[in-house]
């Protein structure tokens, strides 16, 4: 997801949360300050990082580990052929 899209998504969620707060009559709804909106924005950003980007990062890391394993196996096979050592 593009950064601009994420910013829009956070802002929409934050404004929606402020609207809900107003409907509920809580303190944030009686005039959410810029600081309160910023806090909501940060919470939404952390939620997206946790829910969407963290699993993606883990998948990338798994792919990198698999690539490293393949390189290691390939490297061992190549060095065995050069040294004349029997392969397992």
NORPETA-V701481 format. One record per residue. N is the residue number from 1. RES is the residue in one small letter. PHI is phi in whole degrees, -180 to 180 (NA if undefined). OMEGA is omega in whole degrees, 0 to 359 (* if undefined). NEAR is the number of other ideal C-beta (glycine too) atoms within 10 Angstrom. Layout:
# NORPETA-V701481
n={N & N}
res={RES & RES}
phi={PHI & PHI}
omega={OMEGA & OMEGA}
near={NEAR & NEAR}
This chain:
# NORPETA-V701481
n={1 & 2 & 3 & 4 & 5 & 6 & 7 & 8 & 9 & 10 & 11 & 12 & 13 & 14 & 15 & 16 & 17 & 18 & 19 & 20 & 21 & 22 & 23 & 24 & 25 & 26 & 27 & 28 & 29 & 30 & 31 & 32 & 33 & 34 & 35 & 36 & 37 & 38 & 39 & 40 & 41 & 42 & 43 & 44 & 45 & 46 & 47 & 48 & 49 & 50 & 51 & 52 & 53 & 54 & 55 & 56 & 57 & 58 & 59 & 60 & 61 & 62 & 63 & 64 & 65 & 66 & 67 & 68 & 69 & 70 & 71 & 72 & 73 & 74 & 75 & 76 & 77 & 78 & 79 & 80 & 81 & 82 & 83 & 84 & 85 & 86 & 87 & 88}
res={x & x & x & x & x & x & x & x & x & x & x & x & x & x & x & x & x & x & x & x & x & x & x & x & x & x & x & x & x & x & x & x & x & x & x & x & x & x & x & x & x & x & x & x & x & x & x & x & x & x & x & x & x & x & x & x & x & x & x & x & x & x & x & x & x & x & x & x & x & x & x & x & x & x & x & x & x & x & x & x & x & x & x & x & x & x & x & x}
phi={NA & -71 & -58 & -63 & -64 & -63 & -60 & -63 & -61 & -62 & -63 & -61 & -64 & -62 & -64 & -63 & -63 & -64 & -60 & -63 & -63 & -63 & -62 & -79 & 77 & -83 & -59 & -63 & -79 & -85 & 127 & -62 & -78 & -59 & -64 & -65 & -64 & -63 & -63 & -61 & -59 & -63 & -62 & -64 & -64 & -63 & -60 & -66 & -59 & -69 & -82 & -111 & -87 & -64 & -60 & -64 & -62 & -63 & -64 & -62 & -65 & -62 & -63 & -65 & -64 & -64 & -63 & -65 & -61 & -62 & -63 & -63 & -62 & -62 & -64 & -65 & -64 & -65 & -70 & -67 & -67 & -70 & -81 & 81 & -73 & -66 & -88 & -85}
omega={181 & 181 & 180 & 178 & 179 & 179 & 178 & 181 & 179 & 182 & 179 & 179 & 181 & 179 & 177 & 179 & 178 & 179 & 178 & 180 & 178 & 179 & 181 & 179 & 180 & 186 & 181 & 182 & 181 & 180 & 182 & 179 & 177 & 180 & 179 & 177 & 179 & 178 & 178 & 178 & 180 & 178 & 179 & 180 & 178 & 178 & 180 & 178 & 182 & 188 & 187 & 188 & 180 & 177 & 178 & 178 & 179 & 178 & 177 & 180 & 177 & 178 & 179 & 179 & 179 & 178 & 178 & 177 & 179 & 177 & 180 & 179 & 180 & 180 & 179 & 180 & 179 & 182 & 177 & 179 & 180 & 182 & 181 & 180 & 178 & 178 & 181 & *}
near={10 & 7 & 7 & 8 & 9 & 16 & 12 & 11 & 14 & 19 & 14 & 11 & 17 & 21 & 14 & 12 & 19 & 17 & 12 & 12 & 17 & 14 & 9 & 10 & 8 & 10 & 10 & 17 & 16 & 9 & 9 & 19 & 9 & 7 & 8 & 17 & 17 & 11 & 14 & 21 & 17 & 12 & 14 & 19 & 17 & 10 & 12 & 16 & 12 & 10 & 9 & 12 & 13 & 11 & 10 & 10 & 11 & 10 & 10 & 10 & 10 & 10 & 10 & 10 & 10 & 10 & 10 & 10 & 10 & 10 & 10 & 10 & 10 & 10 & 10 & 13 & 12 & 10 & 10 & 13 & 10 & 8 & 8 & 6 & 10 & 6 & 7 & 6}
